[in-house]
Amino acid sequence: MRLVNVVFMILLTISLICMSLPASAQEKIVGNYSINFGIISWEQIQRGFGEKPATHTEEYHLKMAREMARMHGGGKKGTYHILVVIDDKRTGQRIDKADVRVTILPEFAIRGEPMKLQPMTMNGYAGFGEFVKFRSSGRRIFKIFFRLSEKEEFKEVDFIKEIDEYVH
């Protein structure tokens, strides 16, 4: 794993832990790309606002939580924020321009088309994300599709996550 990926995963994990949020980031390799997937509930993001930062590090994590709370028009009670980060393993570069979509099974099984994730930047780190609402708790398969240009075929990778908190 490239140093950039390691640094990102450490920062993401520290950010989530320091804000008393469970880290749920996962990484998979697809061809020459490292795909990092994370999901966090709106309530977990909000929990990060509850305490006054005592250190510079805590202030940084609060800033990240505030940025996430405003993305994609903001979340609301009962929603989750999906985050996908793509790195080119050959160059070590973060991908900031791509067509990234997700199908969540069984949630989207009857809807057909994958949901498009929006480009985003959080404290200088590029990624793709969106807020979603689940109808119930349980295991979900997140099928991530991505391509860097319209001339390419979509590449696909699956992540599995148990959704069991804050479902309303």
C-alpha positions in Angstrom: 0.0 0.0 0.0 1.4 3.4 -0.9 2.3 5.9 1.8 -0.5 8.2 0.6 -3.1 5.5 1.2 -1.6 4.6 4.6 -1.6 8.3 5.7 -5.3 8.7 4.5 -6.4 5.6 6.3 -4.6 6.7 9.5 -6.1 10.2 9.3 -9.6 8.8 8.6 -9.4 6.3 11.4 -8.0 8.8 13.9 -10.6 11.3 12.9 -13.4 8.9 13.5 -12.0 7.6 16.7 -11.2 11.0 18.1 -14.7 12.1 17.4 -16.0 9.0 19.2 -17.2 7.6 15.9 -16.7 4.0 15.0 -14.3 3.7 12.1 -15.8 1.6 9.3 -13.4 2.2 6.5 -12.5 -0.7 4.2 -10.0 -1.0 1.4 -10.0 -3.2 -1.7 -7.7 -3.3 -4.8 -9.2 -3.3 -8.3 -6.6 -3.5 -11.0 -4.3 -0.5 -10.5 -6.6 1.2 -8.1 -7.0 1.2 -4.3 -10.7 1.8 -3.4 -11.4 3.0 0.2 -15.0 2.8 1.4 -16.5 4.3 4.5 -19.9 4.9 5.9 -21.0 7.0 8.9 -24.4 7.9 10.3 -25.6 11.5 10.6 -26.0 10.9 14.3 -22.3 9.9 14.6 -21.3 13.0 12.7 -23.4 15.1 15.0 -21.9 13.4 18.1 -18.6 14.9 16.9 -20.0 18.4 17.6 -20.9 17.7 21.2 -17.6 18.5 22.9 -15.5 21.6 22.9 -12.1 20.9 21.3 -9.4 20.8 23.9 -6.4 20.4 21.5 -5.4 21.4 18.0 -6.0 17.8 16.9 -9.6 17.8 18.3 -10.2 21.1 16.6 -9.1 19.6 13.3 -11.5 16.7 13.8 -14.3 19.0 14.6 -13.6 20.9 11.4 -13.7 17.7 9.4 -17.1 16.7 11.0 -18.5 20.2 10.1 -17.3 19.9 6.5 -18.9 16.4 6.2 -22.2 17.7 7.7 -22.5 20.4 5.0 -21.6 18.1 2.0 -24.2 17.2 -0.6 -26.8 19.6 0.9 -26.2 18.2 4.4 -27.5 15.2 6.1 -30.4 14.7 8.4 -31.5 12.3 11.2 -31.5 8.7 10.0 -29.2 9.3 7.1 -25.7 7.9 6.4 -22.8 9.4 4.6 -21.1 7.1 2.1 -17.4 8.0 1.2 -15.4 6.4 -1.6 -11.7 7.4 -2.1 -9.8 6.1 -5.2 -6.0 6.1 -5.5 -4.0 5.2 -8.6 -1.5 2.6 -7.2 1.0 3.1 -10.1 1.3 6.9 -9.6 0.3 7.2 -6.0 -2.1 10.0 -7.0 -5.6 10.5 -5.5 -8.3 10.4 -8.1 -10.5 13.5 -8.0 -12.3 13.2 -11.3 -14.3 10.1 -12.0 -17.8 8.8 -12.5 -18.5 6.9 -9.2 -21.8 5.2 -8.5 -23.2 2.8 -5.9 -25.9 0.3 -5.8 -26.9 -0.8 -2.3 -28.4 -4.3 -2.1 -31.1 -5.2 -1.1 -32.0 -1.5 -0.6 -31.8 -0.4 -4.3 -32.7 -3.8 -5.8 -36.1 -2.4 -7.0 -34.8 1.0 -8.2 -32.4 -0.3 -10.9 -30.0 2.5 -11.6 -27.0 3.0 -9.3 -26.9 6.3 -7.4 -24.2 8.7 -8.5 -21.7 9.8 -5.8 -20.7 13.5 -5.9 -17.1 14.7 -5.9 -16.0 16.1 -2.6 -13.0 17.5 -0.8 -12.6 17.1 2.9 -9.6 19.0 4.4 -7.8 18.7 1.1 -8.5 15.0 0.5 -10.5 14.2 -2.7 -13.3 11.6 -2.6 -16.8 10.9 -3.7 -19.8 10.7 -1.5 -23.5 11.2 -0.8 -26.0 10.8 2.0 -28.5 7.9 1.9 -31.4 6.7 4.1 -32.0 3.0 4.8 -35.5 1.5 5.2 -34.3 -1.0 7.8 -31.3 -2.4 9.6 -29.3 -5.4 8.3 -26.5 -6.4 6.1 -26.0 -4.4 2.9 -23.8 -5.0 -0.1 -22.4 -1.8 -1.5 -21.6 -2.3 -5.2 -19.2 0.5 -6.2 -18.8 1.2 -9.9 -16.2 3.7 -11.2 -14.5 4.9 -14.3 -12.1 7.7 -15.0 -13.5 8.6 -18.4 -16.6 7.9 -20.5 -14.4 5.9 -22.9 -13.8 3.3 -20.2 -15.9 0.5 -18.9 -17.0 0.7 -15.3 -14.9 -1.2 -12.8 -16.7 -2.8 -9.9 -16.0 -3.7 -6.3 -18.2 -4.8 -3.5 -18.1 -3.9 0.2 -20.3 -5.5 2.9 -21.5 -3.5 5.9 -24.0 -4.2 8.7 -26.4 -1.3 9.1 -27.8 -1.6 12.6 -27.7 1.9 14.3 -30.0 4.9 13.9 -32.3 3.4 11.3 -35.6 5.3 11.5 
